[in-house]
Amino acid sequence: MKFTVSEIAQMLDGTIVGNEKITIDSAAKIEEGRPGCISFLANSKYEPYIYSTQSSAVIVSKDFVPKKEISATLIYVENAYTAFTILLEEYQKRIASGKSGIEQPSFIGDNSQIGEDCYRGAFSYIGKNCVIGNSVKIYPNTYLGDNIEIGDNSVIHPGVRIYDNTIIGKNCVIFANTVIGSDGFGFAPQADGTYKTIPQLGNVIIEDDVSIGSNSTIDCATMGSTIIRKGVKIDNLVQIAHNVEIGKNTVIAAQSGISGSTTVGEQCVVAGQVGIVGHITIANKTKIGAQSGLGKSIKKEGLSLSGSPARDLNEHLRSMALVRRLPEIEERLKDLENKHETSDFQGQ
């Protein structure tokens, strides 16, 4: 798919310095550019590459001032990183829009409704009483159970499994092999040491503009709903347990797990391999560092936490600095003990 620099600038509300008629057919890192590519410069440490890049065009922020001649055409925008993201999203949409129609074999159950301009890939299964919006893409080998709702422009990638009664909003993207709405981990211990399964009767609600990475799992609620609010971004290999609620525009990185009935606030950042216990509340704008373990509620907004158990980031960093000095401290203690023993011996 090709764009002219003029079309890209119009899309990004940008200003062109250079040849607006150049055709762009792909994107590349600024250091790996070639003719026909477009790149971006958002981090000053990559600035040296803009003077040597072979990319035909580069997106830069409006405050960028070249220190020497640049051969590439420049597109000045408010924020280069955001603008490049918008461009890639548009490119992806146009590629996806090429998918349409119904591939065979595929199945749709009784009383299910499919909107206009949808795509259903081969071996996709849609159960009974489902409502699928306009321009929805359902890729091959997907399973949608009964009573499912999916909003306009959402994309369900290959191998996704969506259980009964799940509600998914508009403009959502669910990547390959993710499972939504499977049973929560609920078992009641019995007197004889066995466990009795607790029926999981709730559902999952995913609001608009949510992205969920590959091989993630979002369990249905025991009762009520597991809720993923608008704008949430979830990485690959994330586990979200029953009755969890994730606030608007929160991001969760890979291999993190959130236990049942925990509420995560809005605009939080959960880094990779974070473990969060159940039945707690996490305040808005909380940031939790990689491999942290959070075992209690966070009531104050905007805190940065790290470690296991998780604590204030600055406190954690001070502790880590001390840990690195432990061998040195041990040697000093041994020296002091030796001196003390020598002093005692000489005193006798």
Buried (B, 14 or more C-beta within 10 A) or exposed (E): EEBBBBBBBEBBEBEBBBEBEBEBEBBBEBBEBEEBBBBBBBEEEBBEBBEEBBBBBBBBBEEBEEEEEBEBBBBBBEBBBBBBEBBEEBBEEEEBEEBEEBBEEBBBBEEBEBBEBBBBBEBBBBBBBBBBBEBBBBBBBBBBBBBBBBBBBBBBBBBBBBBBBBBBBBBBBBBBBBBBBBBBBBEEEEEEEEEEEBEBEBBBBBBBBBBBBBBBBBBBBBEBBBBBBBBBBBBBBBBBBBBBBBBBBBBBBBBBBBBBBBBBBBBBBBBBBBBBBBEBBBBBBBBBBBBBBBEEEBEEBEBBBBBBEBBEBEEBEEEEEEEEEEEEEEEEEEEEEEEEEEEEEEEE
